[in-house]
Amino acid sequence: MLIDLNVCTGCSACVVACRAENNIPITGAHEAARNGTIQWLHIDRAWSGGQDDFSVESRPITCQQCDAAPCEPVCPVLATYTNSEGLCVQVYNRCVGTRYCALNCPYDQRFFNWFDYQWPTPMEVQLNPDVSRRTRGVMEKCSFCSQRVLAAERAARSEGRPLREDEVQPACVQTCPAQALLFGDLADPDSRIARAWRHPRLETLLEELGTLPRVRYVRRQDAPGAEALQPGAEDDE
Amino acid sequence: MDESPIRRIQPTRWKYALAAAVLAALGVYSRVRPAAPDQPVAFAHSVHLKAGVKCAGCHRDAASSPQAGLPGVKECALCHAKIRTESPAVRQVLAYARRGEEIPWQRVYSFPASAYVRFRHDMHVRGGIACSTCHGDLRQAGTARVWKPFNMGVCLTCHREHGAGTECEQCHY
């Protein structure tokens, strides 16, 4: 996934879409005060400049789907692993709730269900039937909307054709009104994402940790250091 | 007299032990193959199948949706307005239809919520898996019961055989 910080306005539509798509419970004010909020996708804001002349950078942060995911080797029951498509998968039925993965995630993108959260009537009507309702004692995180990936793959297989590039879109990507998010198959060298992946102004979060995230950000043009680039270097090849 | 502890065990205790073992075995067996649930109407799959009705004739969504689907009472009444109206089971069905009430069929196959597992009929039907592979030969059966013990071993054995993929998130999500 590629997130263009030049375009993101921080409107939080992706956050709402993610919550609706993935049956993410609202844990309430009491839990929020204890850092018990469950939010697979949130927006980090960074302020810069003086009081009168400031700018704000909004950065959607989600599970970085690391290639070398620190959360995976610490799970004693192998409830999280990298699948053949390179997705860091959380297997709810295996999870026994040790919370080691949350401890080891440098991005703090793993969330534990401390309680059985309820959807008071009539809110349970809007639950997505394609996604599990996680119960108490289970860890959860962004899945890149794997249910959508699976549904698209099933449709393609039934019709006997390869998966089209624009067929899979996680809820956040689909919703973004500014189209700041781009999702696709990096293994396909001709895909839009694979071409954009070589953008010279890309950055990854906590790159020095060597987690090799599969979420990258296009740095803002007015960000410090951006002007050091050669003119025209930020254009696509 | 030798006072070894083994001798002290009375023959009747062996009987108790045997009874306990049999009960435990039955308990395990009934967990693996639960008894058919009590259905409100003694529906006979055998009669319908022998009369030439296909599975998909009633379970119409099996090829297109995760659930195979059950026909509504009106659909039963459609055929049974004329056919075998004298049978007590059919009379029961017609009584439900007259009251405008759905028949409260009991679920036969289900997964515990903690399994977080999703079964899709459509992918299996379209993949050419016969209904009888999991549901048994219903030409010999009345009301449906769990024919194949449903656990991950059974699923995975078949998935490996057919190269259907064994990634966790394919079914658990």
Interface residues (C-beta under 8 A of the other chain):
Chain A: Y81 N83 S84 L87 V89 V91 Y92 N93 R94 V131 S132 R133 T135 S143 S146 Q147 L150 R154 S158
Chain B: A113 S114 A115 Y116 V117 R120 M123 R126 E167 C168 E169 Q170 H172 Y173
